[in-house]
Amino acid sequence: MRLWPDSIAGRIVGLLVAGLALTMLASLSIFMLDLFHGKGWNETFRNLHRTAVVASVLNRVSPDSRPALIPALSEPGLSVAWRPGETPPAMAQDAMTHHLARDVRVLSESYGLERVEAGYPAGAQRPALDWMMPAPGPLHVWVALSDGTWVQFSMATERVGALSTLRLVLAIGVSLFGIMALGLWAARKVTAPLARFALAAQRLGANVDVPPMSETGPSEIRQAAAAFNDMQNRIRRLIEDRTLMLGAISHDVRTALTRLRFRTELIVDPAQRRKAAADLDEMESMLTASLSFARDDSAAEPPTVLDLSVLLQSLCDDFADAGKPVSCEGPLHLKYSGRPVSLRRAFANLIDNALTYGRAADVVLIDSGDCIEITIGDRGPGIPDAMRDRVFVPFFRLEASRSRKTGGTGLGLTIARMVVRRHGGEIALADRPGGGLLVKVTLPKVSSPVFAGP
Protein backbone atom coordinates (compact mmCIF):
# COMPACT_ATOMS: atom_id res chain seq x y z
CA MET A 1 0.00 0.00 0.00
CA ARG A 2 1.36 3.44 -0.96
CA LEU A 3 1.69 5.62 2.15
CA TRP A 4 3.07 8.66 0.34
CA PRO A 5 0.66 10.20 -2.20
CA ASP A 6 1.77 9.95 -5.81
CA SER A 7 0.09 13.17 -6.96
CA ILE A 8 1.39 16.66 -6.31
CA ALA A 9 -1.92 17.71 -4.77
CA GLY A 10 -1.88 14.74 -2.39
CA ARG A 11 1.68 15.46 -1.32
CA ILE A 12 0.96 19.12 -0.66
CA VAL A 13 -2.08 18.27 1.46
CA GLY A 14 -0.16 15.53 3.26
CA LEU A 15 2.69 17.86 4.12
CA LEU A 16 0.32 20.55 5.35
CA VAL A 17 -1.68 18.16 7.53
CA ALA A 18 1.43 16.45 8.93
CA GLY A 19 3.06 19.80 9.66
CA LEU A 20 -0.08 21.09 11.36
CA ALA A 21 -0.46 17.94 13.47
CA LEU A 22 3.15 18.05 14.65
CA THR A 23 2.87 21.75 15.42
CA MET A 24 -0.30 21.29 17.43
CA LEU A 25 1.14 18.36 19.37
CA ALA A 26 4.27 20.32 20.21
CA SER A 27 2.27 23.39 21.21
CA LEU A 28 -0.09 21.43 23.44
CA SER A 29 2.80 19.58 25.06
CA ILE A 30 4.55 22.85 25.86
CA PHE A 31 1.26 24.28 27.08
CA MET A 32 0.64 21.45 29.51
CA LEU A 33 4.22 21.43 30.74
CA ASP A 34 3.96 25.16 31.27
CA LEU A 35 0.61 24.37 32.97
CA PHE A 36 -0.81 27.84 33.35
CA HIS A 37 -0.90 29.22 29.85
CA GLY A 38 -4.64 28.84 29.30
CA LYS A 39 -6.02 31.24 31.87
CA GLY A 40 -3.14 33.71 31.96
CA TRP A 41 -0.27 34.28 34.34
CA ASN A 42 -2.03 36.85 36.54
CA GLU A 43 -4.92 34.62 37.62
CA THR A 44 -2.69 31.56 37.97
CA PHE A 45 -0.17 33.37 40.17
CA ARG A 46 -3.04 34.77 42.24
CA ASN A 47 -4.34 31.25 42.96
CA LEU A 48 -0.93 29.96 43.94
CA HIS A 49 -0.11 32.96 46.10
CA ARG A 50 -3.51 32.86 47.82
CA THR A 51 -2.96 29.22 48.68
CA ALA A 52 0.35 30.03 50.40
CA VAL A 53 -1.06 33.10 52.18
CA VAL A 54 -4.16 31.29 53.49
CA ALA A 55 -1.98 28.44 54.79
CA SER A 56 0.31 30.92 56.58
CA VAL A 57 -2.69 32.71 58.18
CA LEU A 58 -4.13 29.48 59.50
CA ASN A 59 -0.68 28.51 60.75
CA ARG A 60 -0.41 31.68 62.86
CA VAL A 61 -3.83 31.60 64.53
CA SER A 62 -4.75 29.26 67.34
CA PRO A 63 -6.39 25.95 66.42
CA ASP A 64 -9.62 27.06 68.13
CA SER A 65 -9.94 30.09 65.82
CA ARG A 66 -9.36 28.22 62.59
CA PRO A 67 -12.91 26.85 62.08
CA ALA A 68 -14.34 30.39 62.26
CA LEU A 69 -11.87 31.70 59.66
CA ILE A 70 -12.37 28.93 57.09
CA PRO A 71 -15.62 30.30 55.55
CA ALA A 72 -14.08 33.76 55.11
CA LEU A 73 -10.97 32.36 53.44
CA SER A 74 -12.84 30.26 50.86
CA GLU A 75 -14.00 31.66 47.52
CA PRO A 76 -15.62 30.27 44.36
CA GLY A 77 -13.21 27.92 42.63
CA LEU A 78 -10.86 27.72 45.66
CA SER A 79 -12.35 26.12 48.79
CA VAL A 80 -10.41 25.77 52.06
CA ALA A 81 -10.81 23.05 54.71
CA TRP A 82 -8.81 22.38 57.91
CA ARG A 83 -8.24 18.66 58.45
CA PRO A 84 -7.03 18.07 62.02
CA GLY A 85 -6.17 14.46 62.66
CA GLU A 86 -6.08 13.64 58.92
CA THR A 87 -3.25 13.15 56.44
CA PRO A 88 -3.30 13.53 52.67
CA PRO A 89 -4.89 10.44 51.08
CA ALA A 90 -3.47 8.61 48.12
CA MET A 91 -3.90 10.87 45.10
CA ALA A 92 -3.34 10.52 41.37
CA GLN A 93 -0.46 12.68 40.21
CA ASP A 94 0.86 13.82 36.88
CA ALA A 95 3.06 16.57 35.45
CA MET A 96 0.47 19.23 36.32
CA THR A 97 0.22 18.26 40.02
CA HIS A 98 4.00 18.00 40.39
CA HIS A 99 4.36 21.44 38.88
CA LEU A 100 1.61 22.85 41.10
CA ALA A 101 3.05 21.33 44.31
CA ARG A 102 6.48 22.70 43.50
CA ASP A 103 5.26 26.26 42.94
CA VAL A 104 3.07 26.24 46.08
CA ARG A 105 6.01 24.90 48.10
CA VAL A 106 8.28 27.67 46.85
CA LEU A 107 5.76 30.34 47.86
CA SER A 108 5.01 28.67 51.21
CA GLU A 109 8.66 28.35 52.25
CA SER A 110 8.77 32.10 52.93
CA TYR A 111 6.06 31.53 55.56
CA GLY A 112 7.84 28.58 57.15
CA LEU A 113 5.72 25.89 55.48
CA GLU A 114 7.61 23.26 53.51
CA ARG A 115 5.38 20.18 53.19
CA VAL A 116 3.00 20.34 50.24
CA GLU A 117 1.16 17.53 48.47
CA ALA A 118 -1.01 17.89 45.34
CA GLY A 119 -3.02 15.54 43.19
CA TYR A 120 -6.42 14.39 41.93
CA PRO A 121 -8.84 12.15 43.80
CA ALA A 122 -7.50 8.61 43.58
CA GLY A 123 -10.70 7.34 41.93
CA ALA A 124 -10.81 10.00 39.23
CA GLN A 125 -11.15 8.54 35.72
CA ARG A 126 -8.24 9.65 33.58
CA PRO A 127 -8.96 10.69 29.98
CA ALA A 128 -7.31 8.97 27.04
CA LEU A 129 -4.84 11.83 26.54
CA ASP A 130 -3.91 12.10 30.21
CA TRP A 131 -0.64 13.88 29.40
CA MET A 132 -2.53 16.66 27.67
CA MET A 133 -5.68 17.13 29.76
CA PRO A 134 -6.43 17.14 33.49
CA ALA A 135 -8.70 14.60 35.09
CA PRO A 136 -12.30 15.66 35.80
CA GLY A 137 -13.07 16.93 39.26
CA PRO A 138 -11.21 19.31 41.58
CA LEU A 139 -7.47 19.39 42.08
CA HIS A 140 -6.44 19.01 45.75
CA VAL A 141 -3.49 20.77 47.40
CA TRP A 142 -2.56 19.78 50.98
CA VAL A 143 -0.28 22.08 53.02
CA ALA A 144 1.13 20.92 56.39
CA LEU A 145 0.99 23.48 59.24
CA SER A 146 3.66 23.74 61.93
CA ASP A 147 1.50 21.90 64.48
CA GLY A 148 1.33 18.83 62.22
CA THR A 149 -2.22 19.37 60.95
CA TRP A 150 -3.08 19.79 57.26
CA VAL A 151 -5.06 22.38 55.30
CA GLN A 152 -6.81 21.13 52.18
CA PHE A 153 -7.36 23.42 49.17
CA SER A 154 -9.72 22.29 46.40
CA MET A 155 -9.20 24.09 43.10
CA ALA A 156 -11.39 23.87 40.03
CA THR A 157 -9.17 22.66 37.17
CA GLU A 158 -10.08 25.60 34.96
CA ARG A 159 -8.70 27.96 37.59
CA VAL A 160 -5.18 26.75 36.80
CA GLY A 161 -5.44 27.23 33.05
CA ALA A 162 -6.26 23.65 31.98
CA LEU A 163 -7.97 22.82 28.69
CA SER A 164 -11.24 20.96 28.70
CA THR A 165 -11.63 17.88 26.51
CA LEU A 166 -14.40 19.42 24.40
CA ARG A 167 -12.46 22.60 23.69
CA LEU A 168 -9.37 20.59 22.80
CA VAL A 169 -11.24 18.32 20.38
CA LEU A 170 -13.04 21.26 18.77
CA ALA A 171 -9.80 23.21 18.39
CA ILE A 172 -8.01 20.30 16.76
CA GLY A 173 -10.99 19.45 14.53
CA VAL A 174 -11.52 23.00 13.32
CA SER A 175 -7.80 23.49 12.68
CA LEU A 176 -7.45 20.23 10.75
CA PHE A 177 -10.57 20.86 8.68
CA GLY A 178 -9.50 24.39 7.87
CA ILE A 179 -5.97 23.48 6.87
CA MET A 180 -7.13 20.51 4.80
CA ALA A 181 -9.72 22.59 2.96
CA LEU A 182 -7.23 25.38 2.35
CA GLY A 183 -4.50 22.95 1.36
CA LEU A 184 -6.76 21.08 -1.05
CA TRP A 185 -7.87 24.31 -2.66
CA ALA A 186 -4.30 25.56 -2.96
CA ALA A 187 -3.09 22.23 -4.32
CA ARG A 188 -5.81 22.15 -6.97
CA LYS A 189 -5.00 25.70 -7.98
CA VAL A 190 -1.33 24.78 -8.33
CA THR A 191 -1.83 21.49 -10.18
CA ALA A 192 -4.72 22.53 -12.44
CA PRO A 193 -2.34 24.04 -15.07
CA LEU A 194 -0.36 20.77 -15.10
CA ALA A 195 -3.53 18.85 -15.87
CA ARG A 196 -4.29 21.30 -18.69
CA PHE A 197 -0.78 20.73 -20.08
CA ALA A 198 -1.27 16.96 -20.04
CA LEU A 199 -4.63 17.25 -21.82
CA ALA A 200 -3.22 19.72 -24.36
CA ALA A 201 -0.27 17.43 -25.10
CA GLN A 202 -2.63 14.46 -25.58
CA ARG A 203 -4.85 16.43 -27.92
CA LEU A 204 -1.90 17.84 -29.86
CA GLY A 205 -0.48 14.36 -30.36
CA ALA A 206 -3.72 13.34 -32.06
CA ASN A 207 -4.69 16.54 -33.87
CA VAL A 208 -2.49 19.58 -34.46
CA ASP A 209 -5.56 21.70 -35.29
CA VAL A 210 -7.00 21.65 -31.76
CA PRO A 211 -7.58 25.07 -30.14
CA PRO A 212 -4.52 26.55 -28.39
CA MET A 213 -4.09 26.50 -24.62
CA SER A 214 -5.46 29.37 -22.59
CA GLU A 215 -2.56 31.52 -21.39
CA THR A 216 -3.85 32.15 -17.88
CA GLY A 217 -2.50 31.62 -14.38
CA PRO A 218 0.83 32.53 -12.78
CA SER A 219 3.61 34.02 -14.88
CA GLU A 220 5.49 30.71 -15.19
CA ILE A 221 2.35 28.94 -16.40
CA ARG A 222 1.59 31.72 -18.87
CA GLN A 223 5.11 31.53 -20.28
CA ALA A 224 4.93 27.75 -20.60
CA ALA A 225 1.50 27.93 -22.27
CA ALA A 226 2.76 30.55 -24.73
CA ALA A 227 5.74 28.34 -25.59
CA PHE A 228 3.43 25.34 -26.02
CA ASN A 229 1.12 27.28 -28.34
CA ASP A 230 4.11 28.53 -30.34
CA MET A 231 5.31 24.95 -30.73
CA GLN A 232 1.85 23.90 -31.92
CA ASN A 233 1.83 26.69 -34.52
CA ARG A 234 5.27 25.66 -35.80
CA ILE A 235 4.16 22.03 -36.11
CA ARG A 236 1.01 23.10 -37.94
CA ARG A 237 3.03 25.24 -40.38
CA LEU A 238 5.45 22.36 -40.93
CA ILE A 239 2.62 20.00 -41.81
CA GLU A 240 1.02 22.58 -44.08
CA ASP A 241 4.33 23.12 -45.88
CA ARG A 242 4.75 19.36 -46.25
CA THR A 243 1.25 19.02 -47.68
CA LEU A 244 1.87 21.82 -50.17
CA MET A 245 5.16 20.24 -51.20
CA LEU A 246 3.50 16.85 -51.66
CA GLY A 247 0.74 18.45 -53.71
CA ALA A 248 3.31 20.07 -55.97
CA ILE A 249 5.21 16.80 -56.31
CA SER A 250 1.96 14.98 -57.06
CA HIS A 251 1.13 17.45 -59.81
CA ASP A 252 4.56 17.14 -61.41
CA VAL A 253 4.68 13.35 -61.14
CA ARG A 254 1.18 12.93 -62.53
CA THR A 255 2.14 15.16 -65.46
CA ALA A 256 5.15 12.95 -66.16
CA LEU A 257 3.01 9.82 -65.82
CA THR A 258 0.55 11.22 -68.34
CA ARG A 259 3.36 11.82 -70.85
CA LEU A 260 4.64 8.29 -70.28
CA ARG A 261 1.17 6.90 -70.96
CA PHE A 262 1.14 8.60 -74.33
CA ARG A 263 4.60 7.28 -75.11
CA THR A 264 3.66 3.73 -74.23
CA GLU A 265 1.19 3.84 -77.10
CA LEU A 266 4.18 4.16 -79.41
CA ILE A 267 5.62 0.84 -78.25
CA VAL A 268 5.28 -1.63 -81.13
CA ASP A 269 5.42 -4.84 -79.09
CA PRO A 270 1.94 -5.37 -77.54
CA ALA A 271 3.30 -7.39 -74.62
CA GLN A 272 5.81 -4.69 -73.67
CA ARG A 273 3.11 -2.05 -74.10
CA ARG A 274 0.83 -3.88 -71.62
CA LYS A 275 3.68 -4.30 -69.12
CA ALA A 276 4.58 -0.63 -69.33
CA ALA A 277 0.94 0.39 -68.86
CA ALA A 278 0.68 -1.94 -65.81
CA ASP A 279 3.81 -0.38 -64.30
CA LEU A 280 2.34 3.09 -64.78
CA ASP A 281 -0.92 2.02 -63.13
CA GLU A 282 1.01 0.63 -60.18
CA MET A 283 3.04 3.84 -59.88
CA GLU A 284 -0.08 5.97 -59.91
CA SER A 285 -1.81 3.77 -57.33
CA MET A 286 1.22 3.89 -55.02
CA LEU A 287 1.45 7.65 -55.47
CA THR A 288 -2.23 8.08 -54.62
CA ALA A 289 -1.93 5.91 -51.49
CA SER A 290 1.21 7.70 -50.33
CA LEU A 291 -0.30 11.14 -50.77
CA SER A 292 -3.49 10.12 -49.01
CA PHE A 293 -1.48 8.83 -46.07
CA ALA A 294 0.70 11.94 -45.95
CA ARG A 295 -2.27 14.32 -46.07
CA ASP A 296 -4.00 12.39 -43.28
CA ASP A 297 -7.55 13.18 -44.41
CA SER A 298 -9.03 11.58 -41.26
CA ALA A 299 -7.87 14.53 -39.13
CA ALA A 300 -10.23 16.87 -40.99
CA GLU A 301 -13.26 14.59 -40.78
CA PRO A 302 -15.68 15.71 -38.04
CA PRO A 303 -16.77 13.08 -35.50
CA THR A 304 -20.39 11.95 -35.54
CA VAL A 305 -22.51 9.37 -33.72
CA LEU A 306 -22.49 6.17 -35.76
CA ASP A 307 -23.59 2.57 -35.40
CA LEU A 308 -20.32 0.63 -35.19
CA SER A 309 -22.08 -2.73 -35.48
CA VAL A 310 -23.81 -1.73 -38.71
CA LEU A 311 -20.55 -0.33 -40.11
CA LEU A 312 -18.69 -3.61 -39.54
CA GLN A 313 -21.57 -5.72 -40.79
CA SER A 314 -21.81 -3.70 -44.01
CA LEU A 315 -18.06 -4.12 -44.60
CA CYS A 316 -18.32 -7.86 -44.11
CA ASP A 317 -21.34 -8.02 -46.43
CA ASP A 318 -19.37 -6.21 -49.15
CA PHE A 319 -16.51 -8.71 -48.91
CA ALA A 320 -18.96 -11.62 -48.74
CA ASP A 321 -20.71 -10.40 -51.90
CA ALA A 322 -17.33 -10.55 -53.60
CA GLY A 323 -17.05 -14.21 -52.64
CA LYS A 324 -14.68 -13.77 -49.71
CA PRO A 325 -14.87 -16.03 -46.61
CA VAL A 326 -15.76 -13.47 -43.93
CA SER A 327 -18.01 -13.59 -40.85
CA CYS A 328 -19.19 -10.98 -38.33
CA GLU A 329 -20.44 -11.49 -34.77
CA GLY A 330 -21.63 -9.03 -32.16
CA PRO A 331 -24.61 -6.96 -31.07
CA LEU A 332 -27.07 -5.79 -33.69
CA HIS A 333 -26.52 -2.13 -32.80
CA LEU A 334 -23.78 -0.25 -30.91
CA LYS A 335 -23.66 3.54 -30.86
CA TYR A 336 -20.23 5.15 -30.99
CA SER A 337 -18.91 8.68 -31.51
CA GLY A 338 -16.23 8.65 -34.19
CA ARG A 339 -15.21 9.45 -37.74
CA PRO A 340 -17.13 6.97 -39.93
CA VAL A 341 -15.12 7.33 -43.15
CA SER A 342 -11.73 6.86 -41.50
CA LEU A 343 -13.03 4.00 -39.33
CA ARG A 344 -14.46 2.24 -42.36
CA ARG A 345 -11.13 2.66 -44.13
CA ALA A 346 -9.18 1.28 -41.17
CA PHE A 347 -11.37 -1.79 -40.67
CA ALA A 348 -11.50 -2.41 -44.42
CA ASN A 349 -7.69 -2.53 -44.45
CA LEU A 350 -7.62 -4.97 -41.53
CA ILE A 351 -10.26 -7.27 -43.03
CA ASP A 352 -8.57 -7.13 -46.45
CA ASN A 353 -5.23 -8.07 -44.88
CA ALA A 354 -6.85 -11.02 -43.10
CA LEU A 355 -8.41 -12.23 -46.36
CA THR A 356 -5.26 -11.65 -48.40
CA TYR A 357 -2.73 -13.29 -46.08
CA GLY A 358 -4.93 -15.44 -43.82
CA ARG A 359 -7.47 -16.93 -46.23
CA ALA A 360 -10.41 -15.89 -43.99
CA ALA A 361 -11.60 -13.05 -41.74
CA ASP A 362 -13.65 -13.57 -38.58
CA VAL A 363 -14.79 -10.25 -37.12
CA VAL A 364 -16.08 -10.13 -33.52
CA LEU A 365 -17.48 -6.99 -31.86
CA ILE A 366 -17.65 -6.95 -28.03
CA ASP A 367 -19.09 -4.23 -25.79
CA SER A 368 -17.12 -4.60 -22.53
CA GLY A 369 -18.68 -1.64 -20.71
CA ASP A 370 -16.04 1.09 -20.58
CA CYS A 371 -14.50 0.19 -23.95
CA ILE A 372 -15.28 -1.53 -27.23
CA GLU A 373 -13.21 -4.45 -28.53
CA ILE A 374 -13.08 -5.52 -32.17
CA THR A 375 -11.08 -8.62 -33.04
CA ILE A 376 -10.26 -9.73 -36.59
CA GLY A 377 -8.86 -13.24 -36.83
CA ASP A 378 -7.52 -15.19 -39.77
CA ARG A 379 -6.10 -18.66 -40.44
CA GLY A 380 -2.85 -17.66 -42.07
CA PRO A 381 0.78 -18.15 -41.02
CA GLY A 382 0.64 -15.22 -38.59
CA ILE A 383 3.38 -12.68 -37.91
CA PRO A 384 6.56 -13.44 -35.91
CA ASP A 385 6.85 -11.67 -32.56
CA ALA A 386 9.93 -9.76 -33.68
CA MET A 387 8.06 -8.31 -36.64
CA ARG A 388 4.81 -7.24 -34.95
CA ASP A 389 6.00 -3.71 -34.24
CA ARG A 390 7.70 -3.26 -37.59
CA VAL A 391 4.61 -4.09 -39.65
CA PHE A 392 3.10 -0.77 -38.54
CA VAL A 393 6.00 1.17 -40.06
CA PRO A 394 4.99 2.89 -43.34
CA PHE A 395 5.91 0.95 -46.50
CA PHE A 396 7.24 -2.05 -44.55
CA ARG A 397 6.09 -5.38 -46.04
CA LEU A 398 6.65 -8.92 -44.81
CA GLU A 399 6.09 -10.24 -48.35
CA ALA A 400 9.46 -10.37 -50.12
CA SER A 401 8.28 -9.53 -53.63
CA ARG A 402 7.61 -5.98 -54.83
CA SER A 403 4.30 -6.92 -56.48
CA ARG A 404 1.26 -5.00 -55.22
CA LYS A 405 -0.90 -8.01 -55.93
CA THR A 406 0.91 -10.05 -53.27
CA GLY A 407 2.51 -7.45 -51.01
CA GLY A 408 0.47 -4.24 -51.30
CA THR A 409 1.98 -0.83 -50.59
CA GLY A 410 2.79 -1.44 -46.93
CA LEU A 411 0.41 1.24 -45.65
CA GLY A 412 -2.65 -0.77 -44.59
CA LEU A 413 -1.68 -1.45 -40.98
CA THR A 414 -0.07 1.98 -40.65
CA ILE A 415 -3.27 3.74 -41.66
CA ALA A 416 -5.36 1.47 -39.45
CA ARG A 417 -3.27 2.20 -36.34
CA MET A 418 -3.26 5.93 -37.11
CA VAL A 419 -7.06 5.99 -37.32
CA VAL A 420 -7.51 3.93 -34.16
CA ARG A 421 -5.16 6.12 -32.15
CA ARG A 422 -6.93 9.25 -33.36
CA HIS A 423 -10.02 7.81 -31.70
CA GLY A 424 -8.12 7.36 -28.43
CA GLY A 425 -7.77 3.60 -28.92
CA GLU A 426 -5.01 1.09 -29.57
CA ILE A 427 -4.36 -1.84 -31.90
CA ALA A 428 -2.40 -4.97 -31.02
CA LEU A 429 -1.41 -8.22 -32.74
CA ALA A 430 -1.49 -11.65 -31.12
CA ASP A 431 -1.52 -15.34 -32.02
CA ARG A 432 -4.96 -16.77 -32.63
CA PRO A 433 -5.81 -19.96 -30.77
CA GLY A 434 -5.72 -22.81 -33.26
CA GLY A 435 -3.40 -20.95 -35.61
CA GLY A 436 -3.45 -17.65 -37.42
CA LEU A 437 -3.22 -13.97 -36.48
CA LEU A 438 -5.58 -12.06 -34.19
CA VAL A 439 -5.82 -8.29 -34.58
CA LYS A 440 -7.38 -6.66 -31.50
CA VAL A 441 -8.68 -3.09 -31.71
CA THR A 442 -9.69 -1.36 -28.46
CA LEU A 443 -11.72 1.86 -28.61
CA PRO A 444 -12.80 3.92 -25.60
CA LYS A 445 -16.55 3.98 -25.22
CA VAL A 446 -16.54 7.55 -23.96
CA SER A 447 -15.70 10.09 -26.60
CA SER A 448 -11.99 10.84 -26.55
CA PRO A 449 -10.80 14.42 -25.90
CA VAL A 450 -8.74 14.26 -29.08
CA PHE A 451 -11.96 14.94 -31.00
CA ALA A 452 -11.96 18.48 -29.72
CA GLY A 453 -11.02 20.85 -32.48
CA PRO A 454 -12.32 23.19 -35.09
Phi, psi and omega in degrees: 000133180281118179273328181263123182303145181272338181270156179295318180299316180296322180291321179296314179296318179299317178295318181295315181293316180297318178296320179295316181298315180296320180296318180293320178297317179295318181295316180293323177297314178297321180299315183286329175291323177287335170076316194246022185284335188291317185262353178101148185294324185297311182292322180296313180296326179296318180296316180294314182294323180295323178300314180294321182292315180299318178298321180290325178294313179295332179288333184272332182276164180288153180302330180291332183274346186294318181300328180286333182276338187303312181299325181286334182274344179278155177209165180302130180088350179213090181267149183238138178216134176267131186240072178292140179078004179242157175236158180303131178285175175293128183232150175282134183234154176209192182298324181294314183291324176297318179296317181295314180298321180296314182292321178294322180295320179297318180288327184282337182299331179290344178256009177085014180249125188238343184262117181223133174234144180216149178172180177261160174307138186301330182269006182293135180280119181282142175288171182297318179263067187292340179277353181248335187228146178285161176286154177294155179097172184288160175256127186259135174237124179249128179240127181277129177275170184293337179273006177093352177275167184239146173250129181256129175247129178247114181253138169291138187298329179288347179282349177247023171080019182281155176268140174277157182299317182296315180295323179295314180296317179296319180296315179294316181297315180295318181295315180296316180297318180296314182290326178292318179295315179294318180295319179295319178296315181295320181295319179295322178296323182285319186271348180302316177299327178294321177295322177296322178297317180298316179294319180296320179294320178296316180292322180294324179296336181260332184205114182285352182264012178292157179298150180291164177292150174282128183269073180234165178107196179299168184298320179296320179292320179297320179294318179295319179296320178297319178294322179295315179295322178296320177297318179298319179296320179295319178296319180296317179295323179297317180293319178298318178296322179295318180296318178297319180295317179295323177297319179294318178297318180301317181297316182292319182292320179295325177297317179294322178296322179297318178296321179294325178298318178295324183286332177295335178293342180273355179287127185286317183288118181299321181296315179294326178295319179293319179297318180295319178295322178295320177297320179294320177298318179295319179297318180292321179295317178295321179296317180297317179295319181294317180293321178297319177294319182292324180286334179053067183295338183294336182292332182270351181282126181286144178285145177221166176278122183230166176260102185295326179294317179294322180298314180292320180296321179293323176298314180296322178296321179296316179292322179295323178296334178274008177085018181268143178281095183224145178224158182219129178233150178147183179295156181293325181220143178206108181286141180207143178263114182195189179258106190296320184294314181291324177295318179298321179295317181295311181291329176296320177297317182293316179294320180296320177298318179297320180288324184286316186254347184240003173070352179196160179221119178246110184260130179230127178251127183231129173262104184262019176100278182272351179212169180242132180244130175237121177247138179234109182250149176228182180237035181269195182285349181080188180233131178301151181302322183291342184258356189289335175276328184287333183293344178273354178286136181302135174071008175274133182227134175288328182290129189287331183284166178260010182282133177289338180289331181250335185241347180068195180263350181083021181245353186299306180291327179297314179294319180298314180294323179298317180294315181297317180292329176293340175266010179080012183254193181211155180233138182220153179247142180209165176284138178272133177303130182092358179109144180110183181250143178238117177261121183247120178251126179243123180240136176292137182287325176280141182302134182284147178292348180290347177289339183298136180167179181288000000 
